[in-house]
């Protein structure tokens, strides 16, 4: 499950944040249309409100 | 001091229902979910509410599609 740290993948959550926020392309700033990202309910639950706001501000809908 | 304001538009269906795209999409791209966080330029009208029966129908269609894809 994406973003859930395990003993095998202790940096899974950071990977999630890096992929969706830190290093994601800002579609909104570039004038691109919105893009939808499908996440499992468990992965969505890992994101804080602030993180979700940062992702959606870049033009990504989280479904 | 830094102050930040975040606004997120969240869509949630009525109890027992789900959300899916409003447009007619291929079953392989059909999303069925219980919560949508809208992107900054997205519209609420991009999504519609469906019943659990409709959701199950889509899931069954997707299972059949996946089986067909595995045969290829």
Backbone of each chain as nested JSON, in Angstrom:
{
  "chains": [
    {"id": "A", "residues": [
      {"number": 1, "name": "UNK", "atoms": {"N": [0.86, -1.183, 0.0], "CA": [0.0, 0.0, 0.0], "C": [0.902, 1.24, 0.0]}},
      {"number": 2, "name": "UNK", "atoms": {"N": [0.651, 2.099, -0.978], "CA": [1.516, 3.258, -1.165], "C": [1.483, 4.182, 0.052]}},
      {"number": 3, "name": "UNK", "atoms": {"N": [2.654, 4.484, 0.558], "CA": [2.774, 5.462, 1.626], "C": [2.828, 4.897, 3.02]}},
      {"number": 4, "name": "UNK", "atoms": {"N": [2.596, 3.606, 3.156], "CA": [2.599, 3.012, 4.501], "C": [3.981, 2.448, 4.788]}},
      {"number": 5, "name": "UNK", "atoms": {"N": [4.6, 3.014, 5.808], "CA": [5.95, 2.554, 6.167], "C": [5.908, 1.12, 6.679]}},
      {"number": 6, "name": "UNK", "atoms": {"N": [6.84, 0.358, 6.234], "CA": [7.011, -1.003, 6.728], "C": [8.486, -1.189, 7.058]}},
      {"number": 7, "name": "UNK", "atoms": {"N": [8.812, -2.305, 7.672], "CA": [10.225, -2.547, 7.981], "C": [11.028, -2.671, 6.681]}},
      {"number": 8, "name": "UNK", "atoms": {"N": [10.368, -3.161, 5.635], "CA": [11.056, -3.305, 4.352], "C": [11.167, -1.967, 3.629]}},
      {"number": 9, "name": "UNK", "atoms": {"N": [10.167, -1.123, 3.821], "CA": [10.145, 0.187, 3.145], "C": [9.838, 1.264, 4.177]}},
      {"number": 10, "name": "UNK", "atoms": {"N": [10.824, 1.646, 4.988], "CA": [10.585, 2.609, 6.068], "C": [10.345, 4.034, 5.573]}},
      {"number": 11, "name": "UNK", "atoms": {"N": [10.666, 4.295, 4.311], "CA": [10.531, 5.652, 3.783], "C": [9.322, 5.781, 2.853]}},
      {"number": 12, "name": "UNK", "atoms": {"N": [8.365, 4.872, 2.993], "CA": [7.226, 4.847, 2.074], "C": [6.412, 6.141, 2.13]}},
      {"number": 13, "name": "UNK", "atoms": {"N": [6.182, 6.647, 3.314], "CA": [5.382, 7.873, 3.417], "C": [6.117, 9.047, 2.791]}},
      {"number": 14, "name": "UNK", "atoms": {"N": [7.402, 9.12, 3.017], "CA": [8.188, 10.198, 2.416], "C": [8.148, 10.09, 0.898]}},
      {"number": 15, "name": "UNK", "atoms": {"N": [8.159, 8.877, 0.398], "CA": [8.064, 8.652, -1.049], "C": [6.741, 9.181, -1.578]}},
      {"number": 16, "name": "UNK", "atoms": {"N": [5.684, 8.934, -0.814], "CA": [4.356, 9.432, -1.202], "C": [4.362, 10.956, -1.267]}},
      {"number": 17, "name": "UNK", "atoms": {"N": [4.895, 11.578, -0.229], "CA": [4.934, 13.045, -0.156], "C": [5.824, 13.611, -1.261]}},
      {"number": 18, "name": "UNK", "atoms": {"N": [6.954, 12.996, -1.482], "CA": [7.866, 13.477, -2.534], "C": [7.205, 13.378, -3.909]}},
      {"number": 19, "name": "UNK", "atoms": {"N": [6.503, 12.275, -4.135], "CA": [5.89, 12.066, -5.445], "C": [4.728, 13.029, -5.685]}},
      {"number": 20, "name": "UNK", "atoms": {"N": [3.923, 13.246, -4.678], "CA": [2.712, 14.039, -4.882], "C": [2.881, 15.519, -4.591]}},
      {"number": 21, "name": "UNK", "atoms": {"N": [3.88, 15.879, -3.807], "CA": [4.04, 17.28, -3.431], "C": [5.416, 17.823, -3.819]}},
      {"number": 22, "name": "UNK", "atoms": {"N": [6.439, 17.287, -3.181], "CA": [7.777, 17.878, -3.298], "C": [8.248, 17.981, -4.741]}},
      {"number": 23, "name": "UNK", "atoms": {"N": [8.114, 16.886, -5.473], "CA": [8.66, 16.859, -6.827], "C": [7.582, 16.75, -7.912]}},
      {"number": 24, "name": "UNK", "atoms": {"N": [6.346, 17.013, -7.558], "CA": [5.3, 16.913, -8.578], "C": [5.251, 18.195, -9.398]}},
      {"number": 25, "name": "UNK", "atoms": {"N": [4.833, 18.066, -10.614], "CA": [4.722, 19.186, -11.536], "C": [3.51, 20.023, -11.159]}},
      {"number": 26, "name": "UNK", "atoms": {"N": [3.657, 21.309, -11.168], "CA": [2.546, 22.202, -10.832], "C": [1.733, 22.463, -12.092]}},
      {"number": 27, "name": "UNK", "atoms": {"N": [0.72, 21.644, -12.277], "CA": [-0.119, 21.743, -13.466], "C": [-0.885, 23.052, -13.471]}},
      {"number": 28, "name": "UNK", "atoms": {"N": [-1.368, 23.436, -12.342], "CA": [-2.16, 24.665, -12.249], "C": [-1.328, 25.875, -12.65]}},
      {"number": 29, "name": "UNK", "atoms": {"N": [-0.125, 25.965, -12.127], "CA": [0.741, 27.111, -12.444], "C": [1.119, 27.123, -13.92]}},
      {"number": 30, "name": "UNK", "atoms": {"N": [1.212, 25.938, -14.528], "CA": [1.598, 25.846, -15.94], "C": [0.408, 26.007, -16.869]}},
      {"number": 31, "name": "UNK", "atoms": {"N": [-0.784, 26.155, -16.29], "CA": [-1.966, 26.344, -17.124], "C": [-2.536, 25.07, -17.695]}},
      {"number": 32, "name": "UNK", "atoms": {"N": [-2.138, 23.953, -17.143], "CA": [-2.638, 22.665, -17.628], "C": [-3.997, 22.367, -17.017]}},
      {"number": 33, "name": "UNK", "atoms": {"N": [-4.737, 21.488, -17.66], "CA": [-6.019, 21.069, -17.092], "C": [-5.763, 20.148, -15.909]}},
      {"number": 34, "name": "UNK", "atoms": {"N": [-6.79, 19.945, -15.142], "CA": [-6.707, 19.131, -13.95], "C": [-6.43, 17.666, -14.272]}},
      {"number": 35, "name": "UNK", "atoms": {"N": [-5.776, 16.978, -13.355], "CA": [-5.495, 15.554, -13.518], "C": [-5.97, 14.837, -12.263]}},
      {"number": 36, "name": "UNK", "atoms": {"N": [-6.553, 13.662, -12.426], "CA": [-7.071, 12.913, -11.279], "C": [-6.117, 11.8, -10.89]}},
      {"number": 37, "name": "UNK", "atoms": {"N": [-5.842, 11.709, -9.606], "CA": [-5.004, 10.643, -9.057], "C": [-5.892, 9.779, -8.18]}},
      {"number": 38, "name": "UNK", "atoms": {"N": [-5.938, 8.496, -8.474], "CA": [-6.738, 7.567, -7.677], "C": [-5.849, 6.984, -6.586]}},
      {"number": 39, "name": "UNK", "atoms": {"N": [-6.262, 7.188, -5.342], "CA": [-5.541, 6.623, -4.208], "C": [-6.486, 5.734, -3.41]}},
      {"number": 40, "name": "UNK", "atoms": {"N": [-5.929, 4.725, -2.781], "CA": [-6.761, 3.887, -1.923], "C": [-7.207, 4.709, -0.712]}},
      {"number": 41, "name": "UNK", "atoms": {"N": [-8.236, 4.255, -0.046], "CA": [-8.736, 4.95, 1.135], "C": [-7.652, 5.028, 2.207]}},
      {"number": 42, "name": "UNK", "atoms": {"N": [-6.867, 3.957, 2.336], "CA": [-5.797, 3.94, 3.351], "C": [-4.724, 4.966, 3.02]}},
      {"number": 43, "name": "UNK", "atoms": {"N": [-4.365, 5.079, 1.765], "CA": [-3.334, 6.043, 1.386], "C": [-3.86, 7.462, 1.571]}},
      {"number": 44, "name": "UNK", "atoms": {"N": [-5.109, 7.7, 1.192], "CA": [-5.703, 9.026, 1.387], "C": [-5.676, 9.408, 2.863]}},
      {"number": 45, "name": "UNK", "atoms": {"N": [-5.948, 8.432, 3.714], "CA": [-6.006, 8.69, 5.153], "C": [-4.635, 9.067, 5.716]}},
      {"number": 46, "name": "UNK", "atoms": {"N": [-3.574, 8.741, 5.005], "CA": [-2.222, 9.074, 5.464], "C": [-1.904, 10.553, 5.281]}},
      {"number": 47, "name": "UNK", "atoms": {"N": [-2.621, 11.195, 4.371], "CA": [-2.318, 12.587, 4.044], "C": [-3.011, 13.535, 5.009]}},
      {"number": 48, "name": "UNK", "atoms": {"N": [-2.274, 14.555, 5.441], "CA": [-2.896, 15.573, 6.294], "C": [-3.712, 16.525, 5.42]}},
      {"number": 49, "name": "UNK", "atoms": {"N": [-4.522, 17.345, 6.059], "CA": [-5.326, 18.323, 5.313], "C": [-4.426, 19.282, 4.555]}},
      {"number": 50, "name": "UNK", "atoms": {"N": [-3.336, 19.662, 5.199], "CA": [-2.394, 20.582, 4.555], "C": [-1.77, 19.936, 3.317]}},
      {"number": 51, "name": "UNK", "atoms": {"N": [-1.41, 18.671, 3.438], "CA": [-0.787, 17.971, 2.306], "C": [-1.782, 17.826, 1.166]}},
      {"number": 52, "name": "UNK", "atoms": {"N": [-3.016, 17.506, 1.495], "CA": [-4.048, 17.4, 0.464], "C": [-4.241, 18.748, -0.221]}},
      {"number": 53, "name": "UNK", "atoms": {"N": [-4.24, 19.803, 0.544], "CA": [-4.388, 21.139, -0.033], "C": [-3.224, 21.468, -0.968]}},
      {"number": 54, "name": "UNK", "atoms": {"N": [-2.031, 21.062, -0.575], "CA": [-0.863, 21.329, -1.418], "C": [-0.956, 20.556, -2.734]}},
      {"number": 55, "name": "UNK", "atoms": {"N": [-1.442, 19.339, -2.677], "CA": [-1.564, 18.518, -3.883], "C": [-2.638, 19.092, -4.796]}},
      {"number": 56, "name": "UNK", "atoms": {"N": [-3.796, 19.415, -4.232], "CA": [-4.889, 19.93, -5.068], "C": [-4.558, 21.31, -5.634]}},
      {"number": 57, "name": "UNK", "atoms": {"N": [-3.763, 22.064, -4.904], "CA": [-3.37, 23.399, -5.392], "C": [-2.513, 23.301, -6.64]}},
      {"number": 58, "name": "UNK", "atoms": {"N": [-1.903, 22.153, -6.852], "CA": [-1.07, 21.959, -8.038], "C": [-1.878, 21.43, -9.222]}},
      {"number": 59, "name": "UNK", "atoms": {"N": [-3.193, 21.322, -9.051], "CA": [-4.02, 20.899, -10.175], "C": [-4.284, 19.408, -10.228]}},
      {"number": 60, "name": "UNK", "atoms": {"N": [-4.176, 18.75, -9.093], "CA": [-4.462, 17.321, -9.027], "C": [-5.713, 17.096, -8.176]}},
      {"number": 61, "name": "UNK", "atoms": {"N": [-6.64, 16.342, -8.715], "CA": [-7.798, 15.896, -7.943], "C": [-7.423, 14.542, -7.347]}},
      {"number": 62, "name": "UNK", "atoms": {"N": [-7.728, 14.363, -6.087], "CA": [-7.458, 13.081, -5.439], "C": [-8.789, 12.351, -5.297]}},
      {"number": 63, "name": "UNK", "atoms": {"N": [-8.848, 11.168, -5.908], "CA": [-10.098, 10.405, -5.841], "C": [-9.868, 9.097, -5.112]}}
    ]},
    {"id": "B", "residues": [
      {"number": 1, "name": "UNK", "atoms": {"N": [7.136, 34.837, 11.089], "CA": [5.945, 34.006, 11.233], "C": [5.327, 33.817, 9.86]}},
      {"number": 2, "name": "UNK", "atoms": {"N": [4.954, 32.594, 9.584], "CA": [4.32, 32.285, 8.31], "C": [2.894, 31.851, 8.567]}},
      {"number": 3, "name": "UNK", "atoms": {"N": [1.976, 32.44, 7.865], "CA": [0.575, 32.049, 7.962], "C": [0.147, 31.471, 6.63]}},
      {"number": 4, "name": "UNK", "atoms": {"N": [-0.465, 30.322, 6.679], "CA": [-0.931, 29.702, 5.435], "C": [-2.421, 29.435, 5.511]}},
      {"number": 5, "name": "UNK", "atoms": {"N": [-3.079, 29.636, 4.419], "CA": [-4.499, 29.297, 4.328], "C": [-4.683, 28.264, 3.242]}},
      {"number": 6, "name": "UNK", "atoms": {"N": [-5.347, 27.22, 3.572], "CA": [-5.579, 26.186, 2.583], "C": [-7.07, 25.957, 2.425]}},
      {"number": 7, "name": "UNK", "atoms": {"N": [-7.495, 25.9, 1.203], "CA": [-8.895, 25.588, 0.934], "C": [-8.947, 24.335, 0.095]}},
      {"number": 8, "name": "UNK", "atoms": {"N": [-9.685, 23.374, 0.553], "CA": [-9.847, 22.143, -0.206], "C": [-11.339, 21.878, -0.377]}},
      {"number": 9, "name": "UNK", "atoms": {"N": [-11.76, 21.651, -1.609], "CA": [-13.152, 21.283, -1.865], "C": [-13.24, 19.763, -1.828]}},
      {"number": 10, "name": "UNK", "atoms": {"N": [-14.107, 19.27, -0.989], "CA": [-14.254, 17.832, -0.795], "C": [-15.657, 17.411, -1.194]}},
      {"number": 11, "name": "UNK", "atoms": {"N": [-15.726, 16.376, -1.997], "CA": [-17.019, 15.809, -2.375], "C": [-17.199, 14.485, -1.646]}},
      {"number": 12, "name": "UNK", "atoms": {"N": [-18.35, 14.335, -1.026], "CA": [-18.672, 13.062, -0.377], "C": [-20.089, 12.695, -0.729]}},
      {"number": 13, "name": "UNK", "atoms": {"N": [-20.319, 11.44, -1.069], "CA": [-21.676, 11.048, -1.438], "C": [-22.543, 10.84, -0.195]}},
      {"number": 14, "name": "UNK", "atoms": {"N": [-23.81, 10.668, -0.426], "CA": [-24.726, 10.332, 0.662], "C": [-24.362, 8.954, 1.178]}},
      {"number": 15, "name": "UNK", "atoms": {"N": [-24.783, 8.678, 2.38], "CA": [-24.491, 7.389, 3.016], "C": [-24.856, 6.222, 2.103]}},
      {"number": 16, "name": "UNK", "atoms": {"N": [-23.905, 5.322, 1.922], "CA": [-24.158, 4.128, 1.115], "C": [-23.91, 4.312, -0.366]}},
      {"number": 17, "name": "UNK", "atoms": {"N": [-23.742, 5.561, -0.799], "CA": [-23.478, 5.816, -2.214], "C": [-22.001, 6.037, -2.469]}},
      {"number": 18, "name": "UNK", "atoms": {"N": [-21.66, 6.177, -3.766], "CA": [-20.284, 6.401, -4.167], "C": [-20.227, 7.53, -5.197]}},
      {"number": 19, "name": "UNK", "atoms": {"N": [-19.007, 7.908, -5.525], "CA": [-18.785, 8.946, -6.541], "C": [-18.056, 8.327, -7.721]}},
      {"number": 20, "name": "UNK", "atoms": {"N": [-18.383, 8.816, -8.911], "CA": [-17.67, 8.4, -10.111], "C": [-17.655, 9.58, -11.076]}},
      {"number": 21, "name": "UNK", "atoms": {"N": [-16.862, 9.448, -12.143], "CA": [-16.789, 10.539, -13.103], "C": [-18.143, 10.745, -13.775]}},
      {"number": 22, "name": "UNK", "atoms": {"N": [-18.48, 11.985, -14.061], "CA": [-19.748, 12.275, -14.724], "C": [-19.703, 11.867, -16.187]}},
      {"number": 23, "name": "UNK", "atoms": {"N": [-18.531, 12.021, -16.795], "CA": [-18.459, 11.718, -18.219], "C": [-18.413, 10.211, -18.445]}},
      {"number": 24, "name": "UNK", "atoms": {"N": [-18.736, 9.858, -19.673], "CA": [-18.715, 8.456, -20.054], "C": [-17.267, 8.073, -20.351]}},
      {"number": 25, "name": "UNK", "atoms": {"N": [-16.666, 7.272, -19.499], "CA": [-15.276, 6.862, -19.696], "C": [-15.209, 5.354, -19.875]}},
      {"number": 26, "name": "UNK", "atoms": {"N": [-14.156, 4.911, -20.506], "CA": [-13.922, 3.476, -20.65], "C": [-13.823, 2.857, -19.26]}},
      {"number": 27, "name": "UNK", "atoms": {"N": [-14.309, 1.639, -19.128], "CA": [-14.354, 0.998, -17.818], "C": [-12.966, 0.914, -17.18]}},
      {"number": 28, "name": "UNK", "atoms": {"N": [-11.909, 0.839, -18.0], "CA": [-10.574, 0.751, -17.418], "C": [-10.176, 2.047, -16.726]}},
      {"number": 29, "name": "UNK", "atoms": {"N": [-10.836, 3.146, -17.056], "CA": [-10.527, 4.434, -16.44], "C": [-11.595, 4.878, -15.448]}},
      {"number": 30, "name": "UNK", "atoms": {"N": [-12.607, 4.037, -15.272], "CA": [-13.701, 4.387, -14.357], "C": [-13.179, 4.372, -12.921]}},
      {"number": 31, "name": "UNK", "atoms": {"N": [-13.417, 5.454, -12.201], "CA": [-13.033, 5.56, -10.786], "C": [-14.298, 5.517, -9.946]}},
      {"number": 32, "name": "UNK", "atoms": {"N": [-14.278, 4.684, -8.924], "CA": [-15.393, 4.613, -7.974], "C": [-14.794, 4.839, -6.594]}},
      {"number": 33, "name": "UNK", "atoms": {"N": [-15.274, 5.859, -5.914], "CA": [-14.632, 6.239, -4.661], "C": [-15.642, 6.825, -3.684]}},
      {"number": 34, "name": "UNK", "atoms": {"N": [-15.221, 6.926, -2.43], "CA": [-16.119, 7.479, -1.417], "C": [-15.784, 8.923, -1.052]}},
      {"number": 35, "name": "UNK", "atoms": {"N": [-14.713, 9.445, -1.627], "CA": [-14.35, 10.823, -1.313], "C": [-13.471, 11.39, -2.422]}},
      {"number": 36, "name": "UNK", "atoms": {"N": [-13.742, 12.617, -2.806], "CA": [-12.937, 13.281, -3.83], "C": [-12.473, 14.627, -3.296]}},
      {"number": 37, "name": "UNK", "atoms": {"N": [-11.187, 14.877, -3.422], "CA": [-10.625, 16.198, -3.091], "C": [-10.363, 16.864, -4.435]}},
      {"number": 38, "name": "UNK", "atoms": {"N": [-11.119, 17.902, -4.737], "CA": [-11.04, 18.524, -6.055], "C": [-9.763, 19.337, -6.243]}},
      {"number": 39, "name": "UNK", "atoms": {"N": [-9.141, 19.165, -7.41], "CA": [-8.012, 19.985, -7.778], "C": [-8.473, 21.423, -7.963]}},
      {"number": 40, "name": "UNK", "atoms": {"N": [-7.527, 22.343, -7.94], "CA": [-7.849, 23.767, -7.913], "C": [-8.715, 24.202, -9.094]}},
      {"number": 41, "name": "UNK", "atoms": {"N": [-8.517, 23.62, -10.248], "CA": [-9.301, 24.011, -11.424], "C": [-10.366, 22.992, -11.804]}},
      {"number": 42, "name": "UNK", "atoms": {"N": [-10.616, 22.048, -10.935], "CA": [-11.612, 21.019, -11.235], "C": [-13.0, 21.51, -10.875]}},
      {"number": 43, "name": "UNK", "atoms": {"N": [-13.976, 20.849, -11.452], "CA": [-15.364, 21.238, -11.212], "C": [-16.112, 20.112, -10.506]}},
      {"number": 44, "name": "UNK", "atoms": {"N": [-17.017, 20.491, -9.637], "CA": [-17.868, 19.492, -8.968], "C": [-18.649, 18.688, -9.985]}},
      {"number": 45, "name": "UNK", "atoms": {"N": [-18.988, 19.335, -11.086], "CA": [-19.784, 18.661, -12.109], "C": [-19.007, 17.551, -12.819]}},
      {"number": 46, "name": "UNK", "atoms": {"N": [-17.716, 17.446, -12.572], "CA": [-16.922, 16.35, -13.149], "C": [-17.275, 15.025, -12.493]}},
      {"number": 47, "name": "UNK", "atoms": {"N": [-17.971, 15.091, -11.348], "CA": [-18.271, 13.886, -10.57], "C": [-19.777, 13.762, -10.332]}},
      {"number": 48, "name": "UNK", "atoms": {"N": [-20.225, 12.547, -10.216], "CA": [-21.633, 12.313, -9.914], "C": [-21.748, 11.221, -8.865]}},
      {"number": 49, "name": "UNK", "atoms": {"N": [-22.89, 11.225, -8.195], "CA": [-23.133, 10.241, -7.158], "C": [-23.832, 9.044, -7.783]}},
      {"number": 50, "name": "UNK", "atoms": {"N": [-23.433, 7.85, -7.351], "CA": [-24.096, 6.627, -7.819], "C": [-24.42, 5.747, -6.614]}},
      {"number": 51, "name": "UNK", "atoms": {"N": [-25.373, 4.863, -6.823], "CA": [-25.759, 3.954, -5.749], "C": [-24.74, 2.818, -5.645]}},
      {"number": 52, "name": "UNK", "atoms": {"N": [-24.833, 2.075, -4.548], "CA": [-23.911, 0.945, -4.38], "C": [-24.172, -0.114, -5.442]}},
      {"number": 53, "name": "UNK", "atoms": {"N": [-25.425, -0.224, -5.88], "CA": [-25.744, -1.203, -6.936], "C": [-25.055, -0.814, -8.239]}},
      {"number": 54, "name": "UNK", "atoms": {"N": [-25.111, 0.485, -8.563], "CA": [-24.428, 0.955, -9.777], "C": [-22.917, 0.755, -9.649]}},
      {"number": 55, "name": "UNK", "atoms": {"N": [-22.389, 0.99, -8.459], "CA": [-20.956, 0.796, -8.238], "C": [-20.576, -0.667, -8.44]}},
      {"number": 56, "name": "UNK", "atoms": {"N": [-21.388, -1.553, -7.933], "CA": [-21.114, -2.986, -8.094], "C": [-21.167, -3.378, -9.561]}},
      {"number": 57, "name": "UNK", "atoms": {"N": [-22.089, -2.783, -10.294], "CA": [-22.209, -3.066, -11.732], "C": [-20.916, -2.643, -12.447]}},
      {"number": 58, "name": "UNK", "atoms": {"N": [-20.404, -1.478, -12.108], "CA": [-19.146, -1.021, -12.703], "C": [-17.997, -1.951, -12.322]}},
      {"number": 59, "name": "UNK", "atoms": {"N": [-17.968, -2.37, -11.058], "CA": [-16.887, -3.253, -10.609], "C": [-16.922, -4.561, -11.372]}},
      {"number": 60, "name": "UNK", "atoms": {"N": [-18.119, -5.08, -11.599], "CA": [-18.265, -6.335, -12.344], "C": [-17.792, -6.143, -13.781]}},
      {"number": 61, "name": "UNK", "atoms": {"N": [-18.153, -5.014, -14.374], "CA": [-17.697, -4.711, -15.741], "C": [-16.177, -4.659, -15.77]}},
      {"number": 62, "name": "UNK", "atoms": {"N": [-15.584, -4.074, -14.756], "CA": [-14.122, -3.962, -14.729], "C": [-13.469, -5.328, -14.571]}},
      {"number": 63, "name": "UNK", "atoms": {"N": [-14.069, -6.181, -13.744], "CA": [-13.532, -7.542, -13.581], "C": [-13.533, -8.265, -14.912]}},
      {"number": 64, "name": "UNK", "atoms": {"N": [-14.623, -8.123, -15.652], "CA": [-14.718, -8.781, -16.952], "C": [-13.712, -8.188, -17.929]}},
      {"number": 65, "name": "UNK", "atoms": {"N": [-13.544, -6.884, -17.874], "CA": [-12.558, -6.234, -18.732], "C": [-11.155, -6.737, -18.392]}},
      {"number": 66, "name": "UNK", "atoms": {"N": [-10.842, -6.832, -17.11], "CA": [-9.512, -7.29, -16.689], "C": [-9.259, -8.718, -17.148]}},
      {"number": 67, "name": "UNK", "atoms": {"N": [-10.3, -9.549, -17.07], "CA": [-10.159, -10.948, -17.522], "C": [-9.852, -10.98, -19.012]}},
      {"number": 68, "name": "UNK", "atoms": {"N": [-10.555, -10.146, -19.78], "CA": [-10.316, -10.09, -21.223], "C": [-8.889, -9.623, -21.521]}},
      {"number": 69, "name": "UNK", "atoms": {"N": [-8.423, -8.679, -20.761], "CA": [-7.071, -8.153, -20.971], "C": [-6.017, -9.211, -20.647]}},
      {"number": 70, "name": "UNK", "atoms": {"N": [-6.297, -10.034, -19.633], "CA": [-5.335, -11.067, -19.255], "C": [-5.23, -12.147, -20.305]}},
      {"number": 71, "name": "UNK", "atoms": {"N": [-6.293, -12.316, -21.094], "CA": [-6.275, -13.345, -22.128], "C": [-5.354, -12.941, -23.273]}},
      {"number": 72, "name": "UNK", "atoms": {"N": [-5.182, -11.62, -23.447], "CA": [-4.394, -11.132, -24.579], "C": [-2.894, -11.227, -24.315]}}
    ]}
  ]
}
